[in-house]
Amino acid sequence: MSKNDLSQCPDCAGLFFIRLPVLDRNHEVWGYEVAAGGRKADEKKVGECVLGQGLQLGLDGLREQVQILIPMSRDMLLEKRYRSLSGGRFSIQLGPEEGSDEDTDVLAALRTVRRDGIGVALDRFEPGTGRDRLAAMADILKIPVADRPPRSIIATAQALKNFSARLVAVGVGDWETFEGVRALGFSYYQGAYYGRPRLEPGRQLSPAALGKLRILGKLLSSDQDLQDTAELIASDPILSYRLLRFINSAAFCLVQRVSSVEQAVNLLGFNVLRQWAMFMVVTDMDTSGKGEELAYLSLLRGRFLQLCSRQGRSEPLSEHAMFLLGMFSLLDALLGLPMEEALAGLPVEQGIADGLLQRPGRGSQWIALVRAVEREDWRGTGMLCGALGLPPRVAAVSYLRASAWAAKRAGCSPPRPEAD
């Protein structure tokens, strides 16, 4: 997604585009819901933006087998706007207000959708509420579980045995809820739980994880220079391999192949090299699908805060510190430790530590902002933008740029400077 693309659609200006992962029982990413919000706008125009920029963002850097859920209004369904989607990996998602069992037009449209090879998902579905005929045609039923007593969820799960669709528990906010709904037969899960540390009594970090933390500590050291960083990377075969693979990729368009770490280091420079190495170390802390998603979000958060630091009100933290604030904000979830323990021994500056530990101050407000965006809390997003002196439209564009930037670099690609 080029920068020019970001401003071509006036209807999309000021919208935050996000992708919400759906994970399976093994913590692998099964699919994503692509969504948009952040300001008042015509529902149809927002839907068109999701089919355009939102879908482009949602597909950026994803494996072909990952499923994509596209929220769609009744009007868009009847206008056959789903025809822009190819079958196989896409499903349209209808909310409870977008059709009922008495709506013959919607029922007929869904039959056509199914014939075209596109899946059907019903959001916030409850059996016995006038949508059972729709549910019988659906491939995916998304069931809200947040703030519901266990007895209510159990009753819903029992009623759902009559349907053949995949069941997605929505609003899974913590690991305790995840374990509960998994035991009830739900196979897929959506919510903030995966971004929280899964704390287990007596858990100790593996030697490999401890080794990664030691490398991270060296990279954060104020005494670290280009030569030290190069030697650190050269001493790790995996980091060396990844660096050479990236530097020789099409992204750099090099005429001659780079065959040594020393050459790669000289091409990238100290700041970019150190930033890349930190991200690679963070990525290796959890190699599951959940870990890959957390690594992507870490990079997105870091880039977003870095871009925001260039706007308006002066920040007490440097651009580099803002990047680290965002990138380390999921370190606890990656390691399965409380944040205080995850940071122990890492020489991060006080402002970053205060933000990560949610101490009062600007750092914790920036972390609260990215969390508000990720959970679609648009009122909270607006309030935090105001408190931080950041125009919401500027924040939305920064988030879109950060998302595209992170998606292209979340594999083995080092962050590279670009003119903003």
C-alpha positions as CSV (number, residue, x, y, z in Angstrom):
1,M,0.0,0.0,0.0
2,S,1.6,3.2,-1.1
3,K,1.3,6.5,0.6
4,N,-0.6,7.9,-2.3
5,D,-3.2,5.2,-1.7
6,L,-3.8,6.5,1.8
7,S,-5.3,9.8,0.7
8,Q,-7.1,8.8,-2.5
9,C,-10.5,8.0,-0.9
10,P,-12.1,10.9,1.0
11,D,-14.6,8.6,2.6
12,C,-11.8,6.7,4.3
13,A,-10.2,9.7,5.8
14,G,-10.1,9.6,9.6
15,L,-11.0,5.9,9.8
16,F,-8.9,3.4,11.7
17,F,-8.5,0.1,9.8
18,I,-7.8,-2.9,11.9
19,R,-7.7,-6.7,11.5
20,L,-8.9,-8.8,14.4
21,P,-7.4,-12.3,14.6
22,V,-9.5,-15.4,15.2
23,L,-7.4,-18.1,16.7
24,D,-7.9,-21.9,17.0
25,R,-7.5,-24.3,19.9
26,N,-3.8,-24.6,19.2
27,H,-3.3,-20.8,19.2
28,E,-2.7,-20.7,15.5
29,V,-4.3,-17.8,13.5
30,W,-7.3,-19.2,11.6
31,G,-8.5,-16.0,10.1
32,Y,-9.1,-12.2,10.5
33,E,-12.1,-9.9,10.7
34,V,-11.3,-6.7,8.9
35,A,-13.0,-3.7,10.4
36,A,-13.0,0.1,10.4
37,G,-14.2,2.8,12.8
38,G,-13.1,5.9,14.6
39,R,-15.5,8.6,13.4
40,K,-19.1,9.0,12.4
41,A,-19.7,8.0,8.8
42,D,-22.3,6.6,6.5
43,E,-22.5,2.8,7.1
44,K,-22.4,2.0,3.4
45,K,-19.4,4.3,2.8
46,V,-17.5,2.6,5.7
47,G,-18.4,-0.8,4.2
48,E,-17.0,0.3,0.8
49,C,-13.8,1.5,2.6
50,V,-13.4,-1.9,4.3
51,L,-13.8,-3.6,0.9
52,G,-11.0,-1.3,-0.5
53,Q,-8.3,-0.1,1.9
54,G,-9.4,-2.3,4.7
55,L,-9.2,-5.5,2.6
56,Q,-5.9,-4.5,1.2
57,L,-4.5,-4.1,4.7
58,G,-6.1,-7.3,5.8
59,L,-4.4,-9.3,3.1
60,D,-1.0,-7.7,3.4
61,G,1.6,-10.3,4.3
62,L,-0.9,-13.1,5.1
63,R,-0.7,-16.7,4.0
64,E,-3.3,-17.7,1.4
65,Q,-5.0,-20.3,3.7
66,V,-5.9,-17.6,6.3
67,Q,-9.6,-16.8,6.2
68,I,-10.9,-13.3,5.9
69,L,-14.2,-12.1,7.4
70,I,-15.7,-9.0,5.9
71,P,-18.6,-7.2,7.8
72,M,-21.3,-6.4,5.3
73,S,-24.6,-4.5,5.6
74,R,-27.9,-5.7,4.3
75,D,-27.9,-3.1,1.5
76,M,-24.4,-4.2,0.4
77,L,-25.4,-7.8,0.4
78,L,-28.5,-7.2,-1.7
79,E,-26.4,-5.0,-4.1
80,K,-24.0,-8.0,-4.4
81,R,-21.0,-6.1,-3.3
82,Y,-19.5,-9.4,-2.3
83,R,-18.9,-10.1,-6.0
84,S,-15.6,-8.3,-5.6
85,L,-14.4,-11.1,-3.4
86,S,-13.0,-14.3,-4.7
87,G,-14.2,-17.6,-3.2
88,G,-12.3,-19.9,-0.9
89,R,-10.8,-17.7,1.8
90,F,-13.5,-15.0,2.2
91,S,-16.7,-14.9,4.3
92,I,-19.2,-12.1,4.5
93,Q,-20.2,-11.3,8.1
94,L,-23.8,-10.1,9.0
95,G,-24.7,-8.4,12.2
96,P,-28.0,-9.1,14.1
97,E,-29.5,-6.0,12.5
98,E,-28.7,-7.1,8.9
99,G,-31.4,-9.7,8.4
100,S,-33.8,-12.2,10.0
101,D,-35.6,-15.4,9.2
102,E,-38.5,-13.4,7.8
103,D,-36.3,-11.4,5.4
104,T,-36.7,-13.4,2.2
105,D,-34.4,-11.1,0.2
106,V,-31.5,-11.8,2.6
107,L,-32.2,-15.5,2.6
108,A,-32.2,-15.6,-1.3
109,A,-29.0,-13.5,-1.4
110,L,-27.2,-15.8,1.0
111,R,-28.0,-18.8,-1.2
112,T,-26.3,-16.9,-4.1
113,V,-23.4,-16.1,-1.9
114,R,-22.9,-19.8,-1.0
115,R,-23.2,-20.8,-4.7
116,D,-20.4,-18.3,-5.5
117,G,-18.1,-20.1,-3.0
118,I,-18.1,-17.3,-0.4
119,G,-18.7,-18.2,3.2
120,V,-21.3,-16.7,5.5
121,A,-20.7,-15.7,9.1
122,L,-23.3,-14.4,11.6
123,D,-22.0,-12.0,14.2
124,R,-23.4,-11.9,17.8
125,F,-25.6,-14.9,17.1
126,E,-28.0,-16.2,19.7
127,P,-30.3,-19.2,19.0
128,G,-34.0,-18.6,19.2
129,T,-33.8,-14.9,18.3
130,G,-35.3,-15.0,14.8
131,R,-32.1,-15.9,13.0
132,D,-32.1,-19.7,13.1
133,R,-32.9,-20.1,9.4
134,L,-30.0,-17.8,8.6
135,A,-27.8,-19.8,10.9
136,A,-28.7,-23.0,9.1
137,M,-27.1,-21.4,6.0
138,A,-24.0,-20.1,7.8
139,D,-20.5,-21.5,7.9
140,I,-19.5,-19.5,11.0
141,L,-21.5,-18.5,14.1
142,K,-19.9,-15.9,16.3
143,I,-21.2,-16.1,19.9
144,P,-20.6,-13.3,22.4
145,V,-19.2,-14.6,25.7
146,A,-17.9,-11.4,27.4
147,D,-19.5,-10.6,30.8
148,R,-21.9,-13.6,30.6
149,P,-22.3,-16.1,33.5
150,P,-21.1,-19.6,32.8
151,R,-24.7,-21.0,33.0
152,S,-25.8,-18.7,30.1
153,I,-22.9,-19.7,27.9
154,I,-23.5,-23.4,28.7
155,A,-27.2,-23.1,27.7
156,T,-26.2,-21.4,24.4
157,A,-23.5,-24.0,23.6
158,Q,-26.1,-26.8,24.1
159,A,-28.6,-25.1,21.8
160,L,-25.9,-24.7,19.2
161,K,-25.4,-28.5,18.8
162,N,-28.2,-28.3,16.2
163,F,-26.1,-26.2,13.9
164,S,-23.2,-27.5,11.7
165,A,-21.4,-24.1,11.5
166,R,-18.0,-23.4,13.1
167,L,-18.4,-21.7,16.5
168,V,-16.4,-18.7,17.3
169,A,-16.4,-17.3,20.9
170,V,-16.2,-13.5,20.7
171,G,-15.1,-11.3,23.5
172,V,-12.7,-13.7,25.1
173,G,-11.0,-11.3,27.4
174,D,-8.7,-13.6,29.4
175,W,-7.2,-17.0,29.6
176,E,-9.7,-18.3,32.1
177,T,-12.5,-17.5,29.7
178,F,-10.6,-19.1,26.9
179,E,-10.3,-22.4,28.9
180,G,-14.0,-22.3,29.8
181,V,-15.3,-21.8,26.3
182,R,-12.9,-24.3,24.8
183,A,-14.2,-26.9,27.2
184,L,-17.7,-26.2,26.0
185,G,-16.8,-27.1,22.4
186,F,-15.9,-23.8,20.8
187,S,-13.2,-24.3,18.3
188,Y,-12.2,-20.6,17.5
189,Y,-11.7,-17.6,19.7
190,Q,-11.6,-13.8,19.2
191,G,-10.7,-11.3,21.9
192,A,-8.0,-9.7,23.8
193,Y,-7.0,-12.8,25.8
194,Y,-4.0,-13.7,23.5
195,G,-2.4,-10.4,24.2
196,R,-2.3,-11.0,27.9
197,P,0.4,-13.1,29.7
198,R,-0.7,-16.7,30.4
199,L,0.6,-17.0,33.9
200,E,1.3,-20.4,35.2
201,P,2.5,-21.1,38.8
202,G,6.1,-22.0,39.0
203,R,6.7,-21.4,35.4
204,Q,10.4,-20.7,34.4
205,L,11.7,-19.4,31.2
206,S,13.5,-21.9,28.9
207,P,17.2,-21.6,28.3
208,A,16.4,-20.4,24.8
209,A,14.1,-17.6,26.1
210,L,16.7,-16.6,28.6
211,G,19.3,-16.4,25.9
212,K,17.0,-14.1,23.8
213,L,16.6,-11.8,26.8
214,R,20.3,-11.7,27.2
215,I,20.7,-10.7,23.6
216,L,18.0,-8.1,24.0
217,G,19.7,-6.7,27.0
218,K,23.0,-6.3,25.1
219,L,21.1,-4.6,22.2
220,L,19.6,-2.1,24.6
221,S,22.8,-1.2,26.3
222,S,23.9,2.4,25.9
223,D,27.4,1.2,25.2
224,Q,26.4,-0.8,22.2
225,D,27.8,0.4,18.9
226,L,27.7,-0.8,15.2
227,Q,30.7,-3.2,15.7
228,D,29.2,-4.7,18.8
229,T,25.9,-5.2,17.1
230,A,27.5,-6.8,14.1
231,E,29.5,-9.2,16.3
232,L,26.3,-10.1,18.3
233,I,24.4,-11.0,15.1
234,A,27.4,-12.9,13.6
235,S,27.5,-15.0,16.7
236,D,23.9,-16.2,16.2
237,P,23.5,-18.4,13.1
238,I,19.7,-17.7,12.9
239,L,20.1,-14.0,13.1
240,S,22.9,-14.1,10.5
241,Y,20.8,-16.2,8.1
242,R,17.8,-13.9,8.4
243,L,19.8,-10.8,7.9
244,L,21.4,-12.1,4.7
245,R,18.1,-13.4,3.4
246,F,16.5,-10.0,3.8
247,I,19.4,-7.9,2.5
248,N,19.4,-10.0,-0.7
249,S,15.6,-9.9,-1.1
250,A,13.9,-7.9,-3.8
251,A,13.2,-5.1,-1.3
252,F,16.7,-3.8,-1.7
253,C,17.1,-4.3,-5.5
254,L,20.9,-4.9,-5.1
255,V,22.9,-5.5,-8.2
256,Q,25.4,-7.8,-6.4
257,R,24.6,-10.4,-3.8
258,V,25.6,-9.6,-0.2
259,S,27.4,-12.6,1.2
260,S,28.6,-11.5,4.7
261,V,27.1,-10.0,7.8
262,E,29.7,-7.3,7.7
263,Q,28.5,-6.1,4.3
264,A,24.9,-6.2,5.4
265,V,25.7,-4.2,8.6
266,N,27.4,-1.5,6.6
267,L,24.5,-1.2,4.2
268,L,21.9,-0.9,7.0
269,G,23.6,1.3,9.5
270,F,23.5,1.1,13.3
271,N,20.1,2.4,14.2
272,V,18.2,0.3,11.6
273,L,20.3,-2.8,12.3
274,R,19.7,-2.6,16.1
275,Q,16.0,-2.0,15.6
276,W,15.8,-5.0,13.3
277,A,17.8,-7.2,15.6
278,M,15.5,-6.3,18.5
279,F,12.4,-7.2,16.5
280,M,13.9,-10.6,15.4
281,V,14.7,-11.4,19.0
282,V,11.1,-10.5,20.1
283,T,9.7,-12.6,17.3
284,D,11.6,-15.7,18.4
285,M,10.2,-15.6,22.0
286,D,7.0,-17.3,20.9
287,T,7.1,-19.1,17.5
288,S,3.4,-20.2,17.6
289,G,0.8,-18.5,15.4
290,K,-0.2,-16.5,18.4
291,G,3.4,-15.4,18.8
292,E,3.6,-14.3,15.2
293,E,0.5,-12.2,15.7
294,L,1.9,-10.7,18.8
295,A,5.2,-9.9,17.1
296,Y,3.3,-8.2,14.2
297,L,1.3,-6.2,16.7
298,S,4.4,-5.2,18.6
299,L,6.0,-3.9,15.4
300,L,2.8,-2.1,14.4
301,R,2.5,-0.5,17.9
302,G,6.1,0.6,17.8
303,R,5.8,2.2,14.3
304,F,2.5,3.8,15.2
305,L,3.9,5.5,18.3
306,Q,7.0,6.5,16.4
307,L,4.9,8.2,13.8
308,C,2.7,9.8,16.4
309,S,5.7,11.2,18.2
310,R,6.4,13.4,15.1
311,Q,3.0,15.0,15.3
312,G,2.0,18.1,17.3
313,R,2.8,18.2,20.9
314,S,6.4,17.6,22.0
315,E,7.0,14.2,23.6
316,P,9.4,13.5,26.5
317,L,10.4,10.3,24.8
318,S,12.5,10.2,21.6
319,E,11.2,8.6,18.4
320,H,13.4,5.6,19.1
321,A,12.1,5.4,22.7
322,M,8.5,5.6,21.4
323,F,9.2,2.7,19.0
324,L,10.6,0.6,21.8
325,L,7.6,1.5,24.0
326,G,5.3,0.1,21.4
327,M,7.4,-2.9,20.5
328,F,8.0,-4.0,24.1
329,S,4.3,-3.5,25.1
330,L,3.5,-7.2,24.5
331,L,6.7,-8.6,26.0
332,D,4.7,-10.0,28.9
333,A,2.4,-11.9,26.6
334,L,5.2,-13.2,24.5
335,L,7.1,-14.6,27.6
336,G,4.1,-15.6,29.7
337,L,5.3,-13.4,32.6
338,P,4.1,-10.3,34.4
339,M,5.5,-7.2,32.7
340,E,7.6,-6.3,35.7
341,E,9.4,-9.7,35.6
342,A,9.7,-9.5,31.8
343,L,11.5,-6.2,32.1
344,A,13.8,-7.3,34.9
345,G,17.4,-7.0,33.8
346,L,16.6,-5.1,30.6
347,P,18.3,-1.6,30.5
348,V,15.2,0.3,29.2
349,E,15.0,4.0,30.1
350,Q,12.7,5.1,32.9
351,G,10.1,6.7,30.6
352,I,9.7,3.4,28.7
353,A,9.5,1.3,31.8
354,D,6.9,3.7,33.4
355,G,4.7,3.3,30.3
356,L,5.0,-0.4,30.1
357,L,4.2,-0.8,33.8
358,Q,1.2,1.5,33.5
359,R,2.5,4.1,35.8
360,P,0.8,7.5,35.6
361,G,2.3,9.5,32.7
362,R,2.3,10.0,29.0
363,G,3.8,6.6,28.2
364,S,0.9,4.7,29.7
365,Q,-1.5,7.0,27.8
366,W,0.1,6.0,24.5
367,I,-0.2,2.3,25.4
368,A,-3.9,2.9,26.3
369,L,-4.4,4.6,22.9
370,V,-3.2,1.6,20.9
371,R,-5.3,-0.8,23.1
372,A,-8.4,1.3,22.6
373,V,-7.9,1.1,18.8
374,E,-7.4,-2.6,18.9
375,R,-10.6,-3.3,20.8
376,E,-12.6,-0.9,18.7
377,D,-13.2,1.5,21.6
378,W,-13.7,4.5,19.3
379,R,-15.0,6.8,22.1
380,G,-11.9,6.0,24.2
381,T,-9.7,6.5,21.2
382,G,-11.0,10.0,20.6
383,M,-10.6,10.9,24.2
384,L,-7.1,9.7,24.4
385,C,-6.2,11.5,21.2
386,G,-7.5,14.7,22.7
387,A,-5.5,14.1,25.9
388,L,-2.3,13.5,23.9
389,G,-2.8,16.5,21.6
390,L,-3.1,14.2,18.6
391,P,-5.7,15.0,15.9
392,P,-7.8,11.7,15.5
393,R,-7.5,11.9,11.6
394,V,-3.7,12.2,11.9
395,A,-3.7,9.2,14.3
396,A,-5.9,7.2,11.9
397,V,-3.5,7.8,8.9
398,S,-0.5,7.0,11.1
399,Y,-2.1,3.8,12.2
400,L,-2.9,2.8,8.6
401,R,0.7,3.6,7.6
402,A,2.1,1.6,10.6
403,S,-0.1,-1.4,9.7
404,A,1.1,-1.5,6.1
405,W,4.7,-1.0,7.2
406,A,4.5,-3.7,9.9
407,A,2.8,-6.2,7.6
408,K,5.7,-6.0,5.1
409,R,8.3,-6.4,7.8
410,A,6.8,-8.9,10.2
411,G,8.5,-11.9,8.7
412,C,12.2,-11.4,8.5
413,S,12.2,-7.9,7.1
414,P,14.2,-5.3,9.0
415,P,12.6,-1.9,9.6
416,R,14.1,0.6,7.1
417,P,13.9,4.3,7.1
418,E,11.4,5.8,4.7
419,A,10.4,9.3,3.9
420,D,7.1,10.1,5.6
